[in-house]
């Protein structure tokens, strides 16, 4: 079931090109991938995309940190 959910979010991101809406979709998809055991790199892709849209987004930075932690990339 979760692959279909991810595909729907990916489609929403591709079709919605309106600033804040896309930002929240990237953050939400990053959070979802962070909850899964696999796809941690995909989470980081979406977190970074959200950061590019809004460098002050606390959600984007939080998910970026979670992604790095899940990948064992924290020092």
N, C-alpha and C positions, 0 to 999 in steps of 0.2 A: 504494500500500500504506500509506503513512504517514497518509492521511486516516482509514483504518479504525482504525489504531492510536490516533490522537487521539480518535476517537469512542468507542473502548473505555475510554480513560482518563477521558474526560468522563462516561461512564455510571457508571464506578466511583466517581467523586467524588459524583455525584448520589445513588447508592444507599448509599454508606458514609458514615455521619454519626458516626464515632467518633474524635474527636480526632487522635491521632498517625497513624492510618492515612490519614486524609484529608490531613494535613500532608505526608506523604511522597508521596502522589499528586500534590498540587499542585506540590511541588518537582520531581518527576520530569517532569511534563508541561511545566513551565516550562523545564527543561533541554532537553527534546526540541525545543520550539519555538525555543529559542535556537540550536540546531544547524541549523535550517532558514533559508534565505535570507529567506523570507516569514514572516508571522505573529509578528513581534517584539512587537507590542502585546499579542497573546494571551499571550505568555510573561510579560509584566509583570503581567497580570491574575492569573495563577496564582501568581506570586512574591509579590505583595501579599497574596493570600488566605492563603498559607502564613504570611506575617509576622503577619497578624491572629490566626491560630491559635496561633502561638508566636513572640512578638517576639524571642526569643533563638535562633531557629533559624539556624545558620550557613549551611545550604543555601539557605534562603529569601533571606537577605541576599546571598549570592553570586550567585544567579540574578537577583536584582533588579539588581545591578551589571552583570551581563552583558547584561541587557535594555536598560538605559540606554545602555551602550556600543554595542550593536548599532544602536540608534536614533540614535546620534550626539548623545546628550544629556549627555555628560560634559564638564566644563569643564577 
